Amino acid sequence: MQCNKCKNEIATGGKFCGICGAENQTRIKMEDAKVRTKKSTSPFETVGAFIWICFLISAVLYGVWSSWFGERPVSDCKNAAKEIQTIIKVDGGVDSIKTETVYGCEYPDGSFLEYQYEN
């Protein structure tokens, strides 16, 4: 390398010129470049991180979705029959009472899910 001030040869890696004492600008530029260099990530690392994040998001969404909108476990179901009464009123008076038996599934929380039959 050459000194920028006196053009004297400077030993490789030398910080100052041995003749004029000027600071070696080339070395400073090289050190700055090393500090500014950013570690590059390989595409495989980026894709792997993306896949991992997608997996975590889908696992969380599946858990939330199934707890909010999921089907109830069949093991909690108890076959039950309920009688439903329909009162038909005409002009404020009772015209008729219709009683119908519906079959379905009763859950421990008291909710009842009527069986749907396809014709």
Buried (B, 14 or more C-beta within 10 A) or exposed (E): BEBBEEEEEBEEEBEEBEEEEBEBEBBEEEEEEEEEEEEEEEEEEEEEEEEEEEEEEEEEEEEEEEEEEEEEEEEEBEEBEEEEEEEEEEEEEEEEEEEEEEEBBBBEEEEEEEEEEEE
